[in-house]
């Protein structure tokens, strides 16, 4: 009944958790696409567009992604994750949140002049470049999808200013954002 109601009154769907790394890629050599596939199938059957959420995030990403701390290994893991996930749904999803919530919460006039990136495992191992890498991997995996940086509380204040600094860098580096 709820699915019928959603299909009748909405035109788009975004998964809350089933495409996040911990759910869909719980171990390096293990994938779990059942829930994501079911969502995509249901959306297609009901003519709903799908916005994928999320390819790279500091939270809900299993520790195995960062095991060993070797930047080249972690970069390869990110690439393989994005290629496999975005590639699986290539042409089926309208868009993706490529990187989610990379900017620290809060901030002040001083941090507003910087990207003020969260001290995530991605940042610790790959540096700020992890964002550009993620967008470029996503573009290759699904050339027609619209690619987004997703965050909250970026509409005003220091976090907004930091998001503009980040956006300018990503564009200058050729990120497909």
CORPETA-V925421 format. One record per residue. RES is the residue in three letters. PHI is phi in whole degrees, 0 to 359 (* if undefined). PSI is psi in degrees with one decimal (none if undefined). NEAR is the number of other ideal C-beta (glycine too) atoms within 12 Angstrom. Layout:
RES:PHI:PSI:NEAR + RES:PHI:PSI:NEAR
//
This chain:
UNK:*:-44.3:7 + UNK:295:-39.7:10 + UNK:296:-40.7:18 + UNK:297:-42.6:12 + UNK:298:-45.7:10 + UNK:297:-44.4:18 + UNK:295:-33.3:19 + UNK:285:-34.6:13 + UNK:252:-4.9:13 + UNK:233:159.3:20 + UNK:240:-4.0:16 + UNK:214:157.1:20 + UNK:220:143.6:33 + UNK:232:125.1:29 + UNK:291:141.7:30 + UNK:280:-48.0:17 + UNK:227:-23.4:19 + UNK:292:-12.3:30 + UNK:251:1.0:44 + UNK:289:150.3:32 + UNK:309:-44.2:40 + UNK:295:-28.2:23 + UNK:275:-44.4:27 + UNK:270:-21.9:36 + UNK:222:63.9:33 + UNK:291:-21.5:20 + UNK:217:158.0:18 + UNK:306:-40.2:22 + UNK:251:25.3:12 + UNK:227:131.3:16 + UNK:237:150.1:23 + UNK:224:90.7:24 + UNK:264:-0.2:23 + UNK:306:-51.3:14 + UNK:290:-41.7:19 + UNK:296:-43.7:33 + UNK:300:-42.0:22 + UNK:297:-41.4:18 + UNK:296:-47.4:32 + UNK:297:-44.0:32 + UNK:299:-46.2:19 + UNK:298:-44.1:24 + UNK:297:-42.6:30 + UNK:296:-42.9:20 + UNK:299:-26.7:16 + UNK:250:15.4:22 + UNK:58:37.6:14 + UNK:260:140.7:26 + UNK:281:156.5:20 + UNK:235:131.7:37 + UNK:250:115.7:30 + UNK:285:139.9:43 + UNK:215:117.8:35 + UNK:220:153.7:41 + UNK:276:-44.3:50 + UNK:229:127.1:49 + UNK:209:150.4:36 + UNK:286:-24.9:30 + UNK:252:162.9:19 + UNK:52:35.2:25 + UNK:240:123.5:33 + UNK:299:148.4:24 + UNK:300:-26.6:18 + UNK:300:-27.2:20 + UNK:305:-32.3:37 + UNK:252:2.9:26 + UNK:305:134.2:16 + UNK:90:-28.5:16 + UNK:72:5.1:15 + UNK:284:119.1:14 + UNK:303:-39.0:21 + UNK:293:-38.3:14 + UNK:294:-42.4:19 + UNK:292:-39.5:33 + UNK:298:-42.9:26 + UNK:297:-42.2:20 + UNK:297:-42.7:37 + UNK:299:-47.8:41 + UNK:301:-48.7:28 + UNK:297:-39.5:23 + UNK:298:-49.4:41 + UNK:293:-43.6:42 + UNK:300:-44.0:24 + UNK:288:-44.9:29 + UNK:287:-55.9:42 + UNK:294:-35.1:42 + UNK:294:-35.8:27 + UNK:299:-36.8:26 + UNK:254:15.8:36 + UNK:308:127.8:24 + UNK:82:-9.4:16 + UNK:259:-28.1:30 + UNK:258:138.8:39 + UNK:286:-34.3:26 + UNK:202:167.2:29 + UNK:223:142.7:42 + UNK:277:105.4:37 + UNK:284:-52.0:45 + UNK:238:135.6:46 + UNK:243:125.3:32 + UNK:54:52.9:32 + UNK:276:-16.3:45 + UNK:269:137.7:38 + UNK:299:150.7:26 + UNK:287:156.7:21 + UNK:76:-141.9:15 + UNK:114:171.9:26 + UNK:211:-170.2:16 + UNK:300:-33.6:12 + UNK:289:-47.4:12 + UNK:288:-22.7:24 + UNK:296:-17.1:24 + UNK:268:1.2:16 + UNK:235:172.6:23 + UNK:289:-24.7:34 + UNK:50:50.5:31 + UNK:288:143.6:33 + UNK:296:141.2:30 + UNK:280:64.7:16 + UNK:276:169.1:28 + UNK:298:-32.9:29 + UNK:298:-47.7:36 + UNK:294:-42.1:28 + UNK:298:-36.5:18 + UNK:265:-33.2:28 + UNK:247:-9.4:32 + UNK:75:-175.6:20 + UNK:300:-20.4:28 + UNK:301:-19.6:27 + UNK:303:-32.4:41 + UNK:292:-48.1:46 + UNK:299:-44.5:34 + UNK:303:-47.9:36 + UNK:301:-44.5:47 + UNK:294:-39.9:39 + UNK:290:-37.9:30 + UNK:296:-42.0:36 + UNK:295:-40.0:42 + UNK:299:-41.8:28 + UNK:292:-36.5:21 + UNK:289:-34.5:32 + UNK:215:85.4:31 + UNK:300:-22.3:17 + UNK:259:-7.9:19 + UNK:286:145.8:32 + UNK:280:130.9:23 + UNK:248:129.9:36 + UNK:239:149.8:33 + UNK:265:129.4:38 + UNK:245:134.7:30 + UNK:201:171.5:31 + UNK:240:158.4:16 + UNK:59:33.5:19 + UNK:254:10.7:29 + UNK:279:-14.4:12 + UNK:198:168.1:14 + UNK:78:-165.9:20 + UNK:300:-36.2:26 + UNK:292:-35.1:30 + UNK:297:-47.0:21 + UNK:300:-42.5:26 + UNK:297:-37.5:34 + UNK:295:-32.6:36 + UNK:289:-38.5:25 + UNK:298:-45.1:27 + UNK:298:-47.0:38 + UNK:301:-44.3:26 + UNK:299:-41.9:17 + UNK:295:-47.4:25 + UNK:301:-43.9:32 + UNK:296:-42.2:17 + UNK:297:-31.1:12 + UNK:272:1.8:20 + UNK:82:19.0:15 + UNK:295:140.8:28 + UNK:275:66.4:31 + UNK:255:none:31
//
